[in-house]
Amino acid sequence: MAGPAVGLWLFEPHGFADILADVVPWLRTFCEPVESTADGDVDFWVRDGAALGLGAFDPAGVGVFFLSISTAS
């Protein structure tokens, strides 16, 4: 069964390294921990849902989110 999901849509092409350089510091403002994985993805756990407008969000019951590059066109 799938859990919560998040998408990060960019309006122009960016390299994944550039995205990481810009997005990871932002994620760290409301996520903990934020970890790079061996396959190049970034795993993160939301600790403060208010940053996303989720006032009633309980991070204790939610698993990991991940950031990876999509190869779909």
CHARMM-style PDB file with segment names, atoms N, HN, CA, C and O in Angstrom:
ATOM      1  N   MET     1       0.846  -1.171   0.000  1.00  0.00      PROA
ATOM      2  CA  MET     1       0.000   0.000   0.000  1.00  0.00      PROA
ATOM      3  C   MET     1       0.893   1.236   0.000  1.00  0.00      PROA
ATOM      4  O   MET     1       1.845   1.321   0.776  1.00  0.00      PROA
ATOM      5  N   ALA     2       0.585   2.181  -0.862  1.00  0.00      PROA
ATOM      6  HN  ALA     2      -0.188   2.111  -1.492  1.00  0.00      PROA
ATOM      7  CA  ALA     2       1.367   3.405  -0.974  1.00  0.00      PROA
ATOM      8  C   ALA     2       0.994   4.370   0.141  1.00  0.00      PROA
ATOM      9  O   ALA     2      -0.153   4.429   0.584  1.00  0.00      PROA
ATOM     10  N   GLY     3       1.981   5.112   0.574  1.00  0.00      PROA
ATOM     11  HN  GLY     3       2.912   5.064   0.214  1.00  0.00      PROA
ATOM     12  CA  GLY     3       1.758   6.127   1.602  1.00  0.00      PROA
ATOM     13  C   GLY     3       1.764   7.499   0.979  1.00  0.00      PROA
ATOM     14  O   GLY     3       1.544   7.637  -0.225  1.00  0.00      PROA
ATOM     15  N   PRO     4       2.013   8.524   1.786  1.00  0.00      PROA
ATOM     16  CA  PRO     4       2.070   9.885   1.249  1.00  0.00      PROA
ATOM     17  C   PRO     4       3.180  10.018   0.211  1.00  0.00      PROA
ATOM     18  O   PRO     4       4.187   9.312   0.261  1.00  0.00      PROA
ATOM     19  N   ALA     5       2.978  10.916  -0.708  1.00  0.00      PROA
ATOM     20  HN  ALA     5       2.159  11.490  -0.748  1.00  0.00      PROA
ATOM     21  CA  ALA     5       3.976  11.154  -1.746  1.00  0.00      PROA
ATOM     22  C   ALA     5       4.106  12.656  -1.961  1.00  0.00      PROA
ATOM     23  O   ALA     5       3.202  13.427  -1.641  1.00  0.00      PROA
ATOM     24  N   VAL     6       5.236  13.046  -2.504  1.00  0.00      PROA
ATOM     25  HN  VAL     6       5.970  12.419  -2.765  1.00  0.00      PROA
ATOM     26  CA  VAL     6       5.473  14.455  -2.799  1.00  0.00      PROA
ATOM     27  C   VAL     6       6.155  14.540  -4.158  1.00  0.00      PROA
ATOM     28  O   VAL     6       6.978  13.688  -4.494  1.00  0.00      PROA
ATOM     29  N   GLY     7       5.825  15.542  -4.926  1.00  0.00      PROA
ATOM     30  HN  GLY     7       5.157  16.234  -4.654  1.00  0.00      PROA
ATOM     31  CA  GLY     7       6.479  15.766  -6.213  1.00  0.00      PROA
ATOM     32  C   GLY     7       7.100  17.148  -6.228  1.00  0.00      PROA
ATOM     33  O   GLY     7       6.529  18.099  -5.695  1.00  0.00      PROA
ATOM     34  N   LEU     8       8.231  17.256  -6.818  1.00  0.00      PROA
ATOM     35  HN  LEU     8       8.696  16.484  -7.251  1.00  0.00      PROA
ATOM     36  CA  LEU     8       8.911  18.542  -6.980  1.00  0.00      PROA
ATOM     37  C   LEU     8       9.012  18.796  -8.470  1.00  0.00      PROA
ATOM     38  O   LEU     8       9.833  18.191  -9.160  1.00  0.00      PROA
ATOM     39  N   TRP     9       8.173  19.693  -8.963  1.00  0.00      PROA
ATOM     40  HN  TRP     9       7.506  20.184  -8.403  1.00  0.00      PROA
ATOM     41  CA  TRP     9       8.118  19.974 -10.397  1.00  0.00      PROA
ATOM     42  C   TRP     9       8.898  21.243 -10.680  1.00  0.00      PROA
ATOM     43  O   TRP     9       8.652  22.281 -10.067  1.00  0.00      PROA
ATOM     44  N   LEU    10       9.826  21.161 -11.597  1.00  0.00      PROA
ATOM     45  HN  LEU    10      10.025  20.318 -12.095  1.00  0.00      PROA
ATOM     46  CA  LEU    10      10.632  22.316 -11.988  1.00  0.00      PROA
ATOM     47  C   LEU    10      10.232  22.730 -13.393  1.00  0.00      PROA
ATOM     48  O   LEU    10       9.895  21.883 -14.220  1.00  0.00      PROA
ATOM     49  N   PHE    11      10.268  24.011 -13.664  1.00  0.00      PROA
ATOM     50  HN  PHE    11      10.542  24.699 -12.993  1.00  0.00      PROA
ATOM     51  CA  PHE    11       9.795  24.521 -14.944  1.00  0.00      PROA
ATOM     52  C   PHE    11      10.873  24.595 -16.017  1.00  0.00      PROA
ATOM     53  O   PHE    11      10.590  24.936 -17.166  1.00  0.00      PROA
ATOM     54  N   GLU    12      12.083  24.282 -15.649  1.00  0.00      PROA
ATOM     55  HN  GLU    12      12.312  24.005 -14.716  1.00  0.00      PROA
ATOM     56  CA  GLU    12      13.166  24.251 -16.627  1.00  0.00      PROA
ATOM     57  C   GLU    12      14.122  23.131 -16.248  1.00  0.00      PROA
ATOM     58  O   GLU    12      14.174  22.736 -15.083  1.00  0.00      PROA
ATOM     59  N   PRO    13      14.872  22.618 -17.198  1.00  0.00      PROA
ATOM     60  CA  PRO    13      15.787  21.505 -16.915  1.00  0.00      PROA
ATOM     61  C   PRO    13      16.894  21.917 -15.940  1.00  0.00      PROA
ATOM     62  O   PRO    13      17.450  23.012 -16.030  1.00  0.00      PROA
ATOM     63  N   HSD    14      17.197  21.013 -15.010  1.00  0.00      PROA
ATOM     64  HN  HSD    14      16.745  20.123 -14.937  1.00  0.00      PROA
ATOM     65  CA  HSD    14      18.291  21.189 -14.061  1.00  0.00      PROA
ATOM     66  C   HSD    14      19.001  19.844 -13.926  1.00  0.00      PROA
ATOM     67  O   HSD    14      18.380  18.787 -14.039  1.00  0.00      PROA
ATOM     68  N   GLY    15      20.281  19.899 -13.687  1.00  0.00      PROA
ATOM     69  HN  GLY    15      20.785  20.758 -13.594  1.00  0.00      PROA
ATOM     70  CA  GLY    15      21.009  18.679 -13.367  1.00  0.00      PROA
ATOM     71  C   GLY    15      20.666  18.250 -11.948  1.00  0.00      PROA
ATOM     72  O   GLY    15      20.350  19.087 -11.103  1.00  0.00      PROA
ATOM     73  N   PHE    16      20.727  16.954 -11.684  1.00  0.00      PROA
ATOM     74  HN  PHE    16      20.984  16.274 -12.371  1.00  0.00      PROA
ATOM     75  CA  PHE    16      20.374  16.450 -10.359  1.00  0.00      PROA
ATOM     76  C   PHE    16      21.294  17.022  -9.290  1.00  0.00      PROA
ATOM     77  O   PHE    16      20.842  17.288  -8.176  1.00  0.00      PROA
ATOM     78  N   ALA    17      22.559  17.218  -9.594  1.00  0.00      PROA
ATOM     79  HN  ALA    17      22.926  17.002 -10.499  1.00  0.00      PROA
ATOM     80  CA  ALA    17      23.497  17.793  -8.624  1.00  0.00      PROA
ATOM     81  C   ALA    17      23.074  19.216  -8.248  1.00  0.00      PROA
ATOM     82  O   ALA    17      23.176  19.608  -7.086  1.00  0.00      PROA
ATOM     83  N   ASP    18      22.599  19.988  -9.232  1.00  0.00      PROA
ATOM     84  HN  ASP    18      22.516  19.669 -10.177  1.00  0.00      PROA
ATOM     85  CA  ASP    18      22.125  21.344  -8.952  1.00  0.00      PROA
ATOM     86  C   ASP    18      20.866  21.325  -8.092  1.00  0.00      PROA
ATOM     87  O   ASP    18      20.706  22.146  -7.190  1.00  0.00      PROA
ATOM     88  N   ILE    19      19.992  20.398  -8.376  1.00  0.00      PROA
ATOM     89  HN  ILE    19      20.122  19.731  -9.109  1.00  0.00      PROA
ATOM     90  CA  ILE    19      18.773  20.265  -7.587  1.00  0.00      PROA
ATOM     91  C   ILE    19      19.126  19.936  -6.140  1.00  0.00      PROA
ATOM     92  O   ILE    19      18.583  20.525  -5.206  1.00  0.00      PROA
ATOM     93  N   LEU    20      20.037  18.994  -5.970  1.00  0.00      PROA
ATOM     94  HN  LEU    20      20.479  18.516  -6.729  1.00  0.00      PROA
ATOM     95  CA  LEU    20      20.447  18.634  -4.614  1.00  0.00      PROA
ATOM     96  C   LEU    20      21.045  19.825  -3.883  1.00  0.00      PROA
ATOM     97  O   LEU    20      20.756  20.044  -2.707  1.00  0.00      PROA
ATOM     98  N   ALA    21      21.874  20.590  -4.572  1.00  0.00      PROA
ATOM     99  HN  ALA    21      22.109  20.412  -5.528  1.00  0.00      PROA
ATOM    100  CA  ALA    21      22.525  21.747  -3.948  1.00  0.00      PROA
ATOM    101  C   ALA    21      21.497  22.774  -3.492  1.00  0.00      PROA
ATOM    102  O   ALA    21      21.702  23.439  -2.476  1.00  0.00      PROA
ATOM    103  N   ASP    22      20.396  22.914  -4.224  1.00  0.00      PROA
ATOM    104  HN  ASP    22      20.230  22.374  -5.049  1.00  0.00      PROA
ATOM    105  CA  ASP    22      19.358  23.887  -3.868  1.00  0.00      PROA
ATOM    106  C   ASP    22      18.300  23.319  -2.928  1.00  0.00      PROA
ATOM    107  O   ASP    22      17.835  24.020  -2.030  1.00  0.00      PROA
ATOM    108  N   VAL    23      17.917  22.068  -3.119  1.00  0.00      PROA
ATOM    109  HN  VAL    23      18.295  21.498  -3.848  1.00  0.00      PROA
ATOM    110  CA  VAL    23      16.789  21.491  -2.397  1.00  0.00      PROA
ATOM    111  C   VAL    23      17.176  20.932  -1.032  1.00  0.00      PROA
ATOM    112  O   VAL    23      16.418  21.084  -0.074  1.00  0.00      PROA
ATOM    113  N   VAL    24      18.323  20.299  -0.921  1.00  0.00      PROA
ATOM    114  HN  VAL    24      18.939  20.176  -1.699  1.00  0.00      PROA
ATOM    115  CA  VAL    24      18.696  19.677   0.350  1.00  0.00      PROA
ATOM    116  C   VAL    24      18.760  20.697   1.490  1.00  0.00      PROA
ATOM    117  O   VAL    24      18.242  20.406   2.569  1.00  0.00      PROA
ATOM    118  N   PRO    25      19.366  21.875   1.313  1.00  0.00      PROA
ATOM    119  CA  PRO    25      19.342  22.849   2.421  1.00  0.00      PROA
ATOM    120  C   PRO    25      17.913  23.261   2.805  1.00  0.00      PROA
ATOM    121  O   PRO    25      17.624  23.460   3.985  1.00  0.00      PROA
ATOM    122  N   TRP    26      17.028  23.389   1.821  1.00  0.00      PROA
ATOM    123  HN  TRP    26      17.263  23.227   0.862  1.00  0.00      PROA
ATOM    124  CA  TRP    26      15.632  23.719   2.098  1.00  0.00      PROA
ATOM    125  C   TRP    26      14.954  22.584   2.864  1.00  0.00      PROA
ATOM    126  O   TRP    26      14.238  22.834   3.833  1.00  0.00      PROA
ATOM    127  N   LEU    27      15.175  21.338   2.436  1.00  0.00      PROA
ATOM    128  HN  LEU    27      15.757  21.136   1.648  1.00  0.00      PROA
ATOM    129  CA  LEU    27      14.594  20.200   3.146  1.00  0.00      PROA
ATOM    130  C   LEU    27      15.040  20.162   4.600  1.00  0.00      PROA
ATOM    131  O   LEU    27      14.251  19.822   5.481  1.00  0.00      PROA
ATOM    132  N   ARG    28      16.276  20.501   4.854  1.00  0.00      PROA
ATOM    133  HN  ARG    28      16.918  20.777   4.138  1.00  0.00      PROA
ATOM    134  CA  ARG    28      16.805  20.442   6.224  1.00  0.00      PROA
ATOM    135  C   ARG    28      16.145  21.450   7.160  1.00  0.00      PROA
ATOM    136  O   ARG    28      16.296  21.343   8.377  1.00  0.00      PROA
ATOM    137  N   THR    29      15.420  22.422   6.621  1.00  0.00      PROA
ATOM    138  HN  THR    29      15.298  22.509   5.632  1.00  0.00      PROA
ATOM    139  CA  THR    29      14.726  23.374   7.487  1.00  0.00      PROA
ATOM    140  C   THR    29      13.496  22.760   8.149  1.00  0.00      PROA
ATOM    141  O   THR    29      13.043  23.266   9.176  1.00  0.00      PROA
ATOM    142  N   PHE    30      12.938  21.671   7.583  1.00  0.00      PROA
ATOM    143  HN  PHE    30      13.305  21.261   6.748  1.00  0.00      PROA
ATOM    144  CA  PHE    30      11.767  21.044   8.189  1.00  0.00      PROA
ATOM    145  C   PHE    30      11.806  19.516   8.157  1.00  0.00      PROA
ATOM    146  O   PHE    30      10.824  18.867   8.516  1.00  0.00      PROA
ATOM    147  N   CYS    31      12.926  18.939   7.731  1.00  0.00      PROA
ATOM    148  HN  CYS    31      13.723  19.466   7.439  1.00  0.00      PROA
ATOM    149  CA  CYS    31      13.081  17.485   7.684  1.00  0.00      PROA
ATOM    150  C   CYS    31      14.326  17.080   8.462  1.00  0.00      PROA
ATOM    151  O   CYS    31      15.313  17.813   8.528  1.00  0.00      PROA
ATOM    152  N   GLU    32      14.247  15.887   9.049  1.00  0.00      PROA
ATOM    153  HN  GLU    32      13.446  15.291   8.996  1.00  0.00      PROA
ATOM    154  CA  GLU    32      15.402  15.378   9.783  1.00  0.00      PROA
ATOM    155  C   GLU    32      15.244  13.883   9.953  1.00  0.00      PROA
ATOM    156  O   GLU    32      14.186  13.458  10.418  1.00  0.00      PROA
ATOM    157  N   PRO    33      16.187  13.077   9.620  1.00  0.00      PROA
ATOM    158  CA  PRO    33      17.407  13.414   8.888  1.00  0.00      PROA
ATOM    159  C   PRO    33      17.157  13.520   7.384  1.00  0.00      PROA
ATOM    160  O   PRO    33      16.123  13.084   6.877  1.00  0.00      PROA
ATOM    161  N   VAL    34      18.106  14.097   6.699  1.00  0.00      PROA
ATOM    162  HN  VAL    34      18.945  14.451   7.110  1.00  0.00      PROA
ATOM    163  CA  VAL    34      18.139  14.145   5.233  1.00  0.00      PROA
ATOM    164  C   VAL    34      19.411  13.414   4.849  1.00  0.00      PROA
ATOM    165  O   VAL    34      20.509  13.868   5.173  1.00  0.00      PROA
ATOM    166  N   GLU    35      19.278  12.287   4.162  1.00  0.00      PROA
ATOM    167  HN  GLU    35      18.387  11.918   3.899  1.00  0.00      PROA
ATOM    168  CA  GLU    35      20.424  11.408   3.900  1.00  0.00      PROA
ATOM    169  C   GLU    35      20.565  11.085   2.414  1.00  0.00      PROA
ATOM    170  O   GLU    35      19.578  10.793   1.739  1.00  0.00      PROA
ATOM    171  N   SER    36      21.786  11.138   1.915  1.00  0.00      PROA
ATOM    172  HN  SER    36      22.588  11.375   2.463  1.00  0.00      PROA
ATOM    173  CA  SER    36      22.076  10.674   0.557  1.00  0.00      PROA
ATOM    174  C   SER    36      22.212   9.164   0.591  1.00  0.00      PROA
ATOM    175  O   SER    36      22.747   8.599   1.545  1.00  0.00      PROA
ATOM    176  N   THR    37      21.722   8.510  -0.463  1.00  0.00      PROA
ATOM    177  HN  THR    37      21.287   8.969  -1.238  1.00  0.00      PROA
ATOM    178  CA  THR    37      21.823   7.057  -0.541  1.00  0.00      PROA
ATOM    179  C   THR    37      22.877   6.667  -1.573  1.00  0.00      PROA
ATOM    180  O   THR    37      23.323   7.494  -2.368  1.00  0.00      PROA
ATOM    181  N   ALA    38      23.259   5.416  -1.547  1.00  0.00      PROA
ATOM    182  HN  ALA    38      22.897   4.745  -0.901  1.00  0.00      PROA
ATOM    183  CA  ALA    38      24.295   4.917  -2.453  1.00  0.00      PROA
ATOM    184  C   ALA    38      23.864   5.004  -3.923  1.00  0.00      PROA
ATOM    185  O   ALA    38      24.709   5.124  -4.810  1.00  0.00      PROA
ATOM    186  N   ASP    39      22.554   4.945  -4.179  1.00  0.00      PROA
ATOM    187  HN  ASP    39      21.868   4.847  -3.459  1.00  0.00      PROA
ATOM    188  CA  ASP    39      22.086   4.994  -5.568  1.00  0.00      PROA
ATOM    189  C   ASP    39      21.814   6.415  -6.056  1.00  0.00      PROA
ATOM    190  O   ASP    39      21.262   6.599  -7.140  1.00  0.00      PROA
ATOM    191  N   GLY    40      22.198   7.426  -5.263  1.00  0.00      PROA
ATOM    192  HN  GLY    40      22.647   7.276  -4.382  1.00  0.00      PROA
ATOM    193  CA  GLY    40      22.087   8.811  -5.696  1.00  0.00      PROA
ATOM    194  C   GLY    40      20.794   9.507  -5.319  1.00  0.00      PROA
ATOM    195  O   GLY    40      20.605  10.675  -5.656  1.00  0.00      PROA
ATOM    196  N   ASP    41      19.903   8.818  -4.629  1.00  0.00      PROA
ATOM    197  HN  ASP    41      20.056   7.869  -4.355  1.00  0.00      PROA
ATOM    198  CA  ASP    41      18.674   9.443  -4.157  1.00  0.00      PROA
ATOM    199  C   ASP    41      18.930  10.158  -2.833  1.00  0.00      PROA
ATOM    200  O   ASP    41      20.012  10.048  -2.256  1.00  0.00      PROA
ATOM    201  N   VAL    42      17.945  10.877  -2.370  1.00  0.00      PROA
ATOM    202  HN  VAL    42      17.067  10.967  -2.839  1.00  0.00      PROA
ATOM    203  CA  VAL    42      18.002  11.509  -1.055  1.00  0.00      PROA
ATOM    204  C   VAL    42      16.764  11.062  -0.288  1.00  0.00      PROA
ATOM    205  O   VAL    42      15.638  11.255  -0.747  1.00  0.00      PROA
ATOM    206  N   ASP    43      16.977  10.464   0.880  1.00  0.00      PROA
ATOM    207  HN  ASP    43      17.891  10.307   1.252  1.00  0.00      PROA
ATOM    208  CA  ASP    43      15.885  10.071   1.766  1.00  0.00      PROA
ATOM    209  C   ASP    43      15.704  11.157   2.814  1.00  0.00      PROA
ATOM    210  O   ASP    43      16.680  11.729   3.299  1.00  0.00      PROA
ATOM    211  N   PHE    44      14.440  11.442   3.167  1.00  0.00      PROA
ATOM    212  HN  PHE    44      13.647  10.977   2.773  1.00  0.00      PROA
ATOM    213  CA  PHE    44      14.203  12.427   4.213  1.00  0.00      PROA
ATOM    214  C   PHE    44      12.916  12.119   4.958  1.00  0.00      PROA
ATOM    215  O   PHE    44      11.991  11.513   4.416  1.00  0.00      PROA
ATOM    216  N   TRP    45      12.878  12.549   6.206  1.00  0.00      PROA
ATOM    217  HN  TRP    45      13.629  13.041   6.646  1.00  0.00      PROA
ATOM    218  CA  TRP    45      11.743  12.360   7.085  1.00  0.00      PROA
ATOM    219  C   TRP    45      11.255  13.737   7.516  1.00  0.00      PROA
ATOM    220  O   TRP    45      12.040  14.538   8.024  1.00  0.00      PROA
ATOM    221  N   VAL    46       9.976  14.022   7.322  1.00  0.00      PROA
ATOM    222  HN  VAL    46       9.338  13.371   6.909  1.00  0.00      PROA
ATOM    223  CA  VAL    46       9.408  15.323   7.680  1.00  0.00      PROA
ATOM    224  C   VAL    46       9.226  15.379   9.192  1.00  0.00      PROA
ATOM    225  O   VAL    46       8.570  14.514   9.772  1.00  0.00      PROA
ATOM    226  N   ARG    47       9.809  16.401   9.837  1.00  0.00      PROA
ATOM    227  HN  ARG    47      10.342  17.104   9.366  1.00  0.00      PROA
ATOM    228  CA  ARG    47       9.636  16.571  11.272  1.00  0.00      PROA
ATOM    229  C   ARG    47       8.654  17.696  11.587  1.00  0.00      PROA
ATOM    230  O   ARG    47       8.090  17.729  12.681  1.00  0.00      PROA
ATOM    231  N   ASP    48       8.439  18.629  10.635  1.00  0.00      PROA
ATOM    232  HN  ASP    48       8.897  18.601   9.747  1.00  0.00      PROA
ATOM    233  CA  ASP    48       7.567  19.768  10.871  1.00  0.00      PROA
ATOM    234  C   ASP    48       6.647  19.968   9.672  1.00  0.00      PROA
ATOM    235  O   ASP    48       7.013  20.632   8.703  1.00  0.00      PROA
ATOM    236  N   GLY    49       5.454  19.389   9.745  1.00  0.00      PROA
ATOM    237  HN  GLY    49       5.157  18.849  10.533  1.00  0.00      PROA
ATOM    238  CA  GLY    49       4.502  19.491   8.649  1.00  0.00      PROA
ATOM    239  C   GLY    49       3.940  20.885   8.452  1.00  0.00      PROA
ATOM    240  O   GLY    49       3.402  21.185   7.386  1.00  0.00      PROA
ATOM    241  N   ALA    50       4.051  21.748   9.461  1.00  0.00      PROA
ATOM    242  HN  ALA    50       4.487  21.504  10.327  1.00  0.00      PROA
ATOM    243  CA  ALA    50       3.554  23.121   9.338  1.00  0.00      PROA
ATOM    244  C   ALA    50       4.265  23.869   8.221  1.00  0.00      PROA
ATOM    245  O   ALA    50       3.675  24.757   7.606  1.00  0.00      PROA
ATOM    246  N   ALA    51       5.513  23.532   7.948  1.00  0.00      PROA
ATOM    247  HN  ALA    51       5.993  22.811   8.448  1.00  0.00      PROA
ATOM    248  CA  ALA    51       6.268  24.176   6.868  1.00  0.00      PROA
ATOM    249  C   ALA    51       5.633  23.922   5.503  1.00  0.00      PROA
ATOM    250  O   ALA    51       5.859  24.672   4.554  1.00  0.00      PROA
ATOM    251  N   LEU    52       4.844  22.867   5.416  1.00  0.00      PROA
ATOM    252  HN  LEU    52       4.659  22.258   6.187  1.00  0.00      PROA
ATOM    253  CA  LEU    52       4.169  22.511   4.169  1.00  0.00      PROA
ATOM    254  C   LEU    52       2.672  22.810   4.222  1.00  0.00      PROA
ATOM    255  O   LEU    52       1.923  22.420   3.327  1.00  0.00      PROA
ATOM    256  N   GLY    53       2.246  23.502   5.271  1.00  0.00      PROA
ATOM    257  HN  GLY    53       2.855  23.819   5.998  1.00  0.00      PROA
ATOM    258  CA  GLY    53       0.829  23.805   5.425  1.00  0.00      PROA
ATOM    259  C   GLY    53       0.020  22.636   5.964  1.00  0.00      PROA
ATOM    260  O   GLY    53      -1.202  22.602   5.817  1.00  0.00      PROA
ATOM    261  N   LEU    54       0.692  21.686   6.582  1.00  0.00      PROA
ATOM    262  HN  LEU    54       1.684  21.713   6.701  1.00  0.00      PROA
ATOM    263  CA  LEU    54       0.030  20.503   7.122  1.00  0.00      PROA
ATOM    264  C   LEU    54      -0.034  20.612   8.642  1.00  0.00      PROA
ATOM    265  O   LEU    54       0.731  19.952   9.345  1.00  0.00      PROA
ATOM    266  N   GLY    55      -0.931  21.432   9.146  1.00  0.00      PROA
ATOM    267  HN  GLY    55      -1.552  21.969   8.575  1.00  0.00      PROA
ATOM    268  CA  GLY    55      -1.011  21.695  10.580  1.00  0.00      PROA
ATOM    269  C   GLY    55      -1.276  20.463  11.423  1.00  0.00      PROA
ATOM    270  O   GLY    55      -0.724  20.343  12.517  1.00  0.00      PROA
ATOM    271  N   ALA    56      -2.106  19.540  10.945  1.00  0.00      PROA
ATOM    272  HN  ALA    56      -2.554  19.638  10.056  1.00  0.00      PROA
ATOM    273  CA  ALA    56      -2.459  18.352  11.720  1.00  0.00      PROA
ATOM    274  C   ALA    56      -1.582  17.146  11.369  1.00  0.00      PROA
ATOM    275  O   ALA    56      -1.910  16.014  11.727  1.00  0.00      PROA
ATOM    276  N   PHE    57      -0.494  17.383  10.685  1.00  0.00      PROA
ATOM    277  HN  PHE    57      -0.228  18.303  10.395  1.00  0.00      PROA
ATOM    278  CA  PHE    57       0.388  16.307  10.235  1.00  0.00      PROA
ATOM    279  C   PHE    57       1.150  15.715  11.418  1.00  0.00      PROA
ATOM    280  O   PHE    57       1.785  16.448  12.177  1.00  0.00      PROA
ATOM    281  N   ASP    58       1.090  14.401  11.576  1.00  0.00      PROA
ATOM    282  HN  ASP    58       0.574  13.807  10.959  1.00  0.00      PROA
ATOM    283  CA  ASP    58       1.841  13.707  12.628  1.00  0.00      PROA
ATOM    284  C   ASP    58       2.954  12.910  11.974  1.00  0.00      PROA
ATOM    285  O   ASP    58       2.694  11.846  11.412  1.00  0.00      PROA
ATOM    286  N   PRO    59       4.196  13.399  12.032  1.00  0.00      PROA
ATOM    287  CA  PRO    59       5.289  12.711  11.343  1.00  0.00      PROA
ATOM    288  C   PRO    59       5.628  11.352  11.927  1.00  0.00      PROA
ATOM    289  O   PRO    59       6.308  10.558  11.277  1.00  0.00      PROA
ATOM    290  N   ALA    60       5.171  11.066  13.138  1.00  0.00      PROA
ATOM    291  HN  ALA    60       4.619  11.711  13.666  1.00  0.00      PROA
ATOM    292  CA  ALA    60       5.493   9.783  13.763  1.00  0.00      PROA
ATOM    293  C   ALA    60       4.911   8.606  12.995  1.00  0.00      PROA
ATOM    294  O   ALA    60       5.489   7.519  13.012  1.00  0.00      PROA
ATOM    295  N   GLY    61       3.789   8.796  12.326  1.00  0.00      PROA
ATOM    296  HN  GLY    61       3.320   9.680  12.312  1.00  0.00      PROA
ATOM    297  CA  GLY    61       3.143   7.694  11.625  1.00  0.00      PROA
ATOM    298  C   GLY    61       3.492   7.588  10.156  1.00  0.00      PROA
ATOM    299  O   GLY    61       2.896   6.787   9.436  1.00  0.00      PROA
ATOM    300  N   VAL    62       4.449   8.382   9.698  1.00  0.00      PROA
ATOM    301  HN  VAL    62       4.933   9.033  10.283  1.00  0.00      PROA
ATOM    302  CA  VAL    62       4.786   8.424   8.274  1.00  0.00      PROA
ATOM    303  C   VAL    62       6.212   7.930   8.076  1.00  0.00      PROA
ATOM    304  O   VAL    62       7.096   8.218   8.884  1.00  0.00      PROA
ATOM    305  N   GLY    63       6.424   7.207   7.028  1.00  0.00      PROA
ATOM    306  HN  GLY    63       5.706   6.973   6.372  1.00  0.00      PROA
ATOM    307  CA  GLY    63       7.756   6.696   6.719  1.00  0.00      PROA
ATOM    308  C   GLY    63       8.592   7.704   5.964  1.00  0.00      PROA
ATOM    309  O   GLY    63       8.329   8.906   5.973  1.00  0.00      PROA
ATOM    310  N   VAL    64       9.579   7.188   5.329  1.00  0.00      PROA
ATOM    311  HN  VAL    64       9.793   6.211   5.322  1.00  0.00      PROA
ATOM    312  CA  VAL    64      10.549   7.997   4.602  1.00  0.00      PROA
ATOM    313  C   VAL    64       9.970   8.487   3.273  1.00  0.00      PROA
ATOM    314  O   VAL    64       9.203   7.783   2.617  1.00  0.00      PROA
ATOM    315  N   PHE    65      10.348   9.692   2.897  1.00  0.00      PROA
ATOM    316  HN  PHE    65      10.971  10.264   3.430  1.00  0.00      PROA
ATOM    317  CA  PHE    65      10.127  10.205   1.559  1.00  0.00      PROA
ATOM    318  C   PHE    65      11.467  10.111   0.835  1.00  0.00      PROA
ATOM    319  O   PHE    65      12.503   9.984   1.488  1.00  0.00      PROA
ATOM    320  N   PHE    66      11.475  10.168  -0.471  1.00  0.00      PROA
ATOM    321  HN  PHE    66      10.634  10.272  -1.001  1.00  0.00      PROA
ATOM    322  CA  PHE    66      12.746  10.173  -1.177  1.00  0.00      PROA
ATOM    323  C   PHE    66      12.677  11.102  -2.362  1.00  0.00      PROA
ATOM    324  O   PHE    66      11.617  11.330  -2.944  1.00  0.00      PROA
ATOM    325  N   LEU    67      13.829  11.629  -2.703  1.00  0.00      PROA
ATOM    326  HN  LEU    67      14.691  11.444  -2.230  1.00  0.00      PROA
ATOM    327  CA  LEU    67      13.993  12.506  -3.856  1.00  0.00      PROA
ATOM    328  C   LEU    67      14.910  11.800  -4.834  1.00  0.00      PROA
ATOM    329  O   LEU    67      16.032  11.425  -4.496  1.00  0.00      PROA
ATOM    330  N   SER    68      14.419  11.623  -6.053  1.00  0.00      PROA
ATOM    331  HN  SER    68      13.507  11.927  -6.328  1.00  0.00      PROA
ATOM    332  CA  SER    68      15.235  11.008  -7.095  1.00  0.00      PROA
ATOM    333  C   SER    68      14.862  11.659  -8.411  1.00  0.00      PROA
ATOM    334  O   SER    68      13.815  12.296  -8.530  1.00  0.00      PROA
ATOM    335  N   ILE    69      15.711  11.498  -9.377  1.00  0.00      PROA
ATOM    336  HN  ILE    69      16.561  10.981  -9.280  1.00  0.00      PROA
ATOM    337  CA  ILE    69      15.438  12.081 -10.686  1.00  0.00      PROA
ATOM    338  C   ILE    69      14.559  11.129 -11.480  1.00  0.00      PROA
ATOM    339  O   ILE    69      14.775   9.917 -11.485  1.00  0.00      PROA
ATOM    340  N   SER    70      13.575  11.692 -12.145  1.00  0.00      PROA
ATOM    341  HN  SER    70      13.400  12.676 -12.141  1.00  0.00      PROA
ATOM    342  CA  SER    70      12.686  10.896 -12.981  1.00  0.00      PROA
ATOM    343  C   SER    70      13.275  10.797 -14.384  1.00  0.00      PROA
ATOM    344  O   SER    70      13.752  11.787 -14.938  1.00  0.00      PROA
ATOM    345  N   THR    71      13.237   9.610 -14.944  1.00  0.00      PROA
ATOM    346  HN  THR    71      12.849   8.806 -14.493  1.00  0.00      PROA
ATOM    347  CA  THR    71      13.718   9.427 -16.307  1.00  0.00      PROA
ATOM    348  C   THR    71      12.564   9.438 -17.298  1.00  0.00      PROA
ATOM    349  O   THR    71      12.768   9.270 -18.500  1.00  0.00      PROA
ATOM    350  N   ALA    72      11.329   9.640 -16.781  1.00  0.00      PROA
ATOM    351  HN  ALA    72      11.163   9.777 -15.804  1.00  0.00      PROA
ATOM    352  CA  ALA    72      10.171   9.690 -17.675  1.00  0.00      PROA
ATOM    353  C   ALA    72      10.202  10.999 -18.466  1.00  0.00      PROA
ATOM    354  O   ALA    72      10.636  12.033 -17.959  1.00  0.00      PROA
ATOM    355  N   SER    73       9.743  10.937 -19.692  1.00  0.00      PROA
ATOM    356  HN  SER    73       9.391  10.097 -20.104  1.00  0.00      PROA
ATOM    357  CA  SER    73       9.709  12.160 -20.498  1.00  0.00      PROA
ATOM    358  C   SER    73       8.309  12.559 -20.842  1.00  0.00      PROA
ATOM    359  OT1 SER    73       8.102  13.568 -21.516  1.00  0.00      PROA
TER     360      SER     73
END
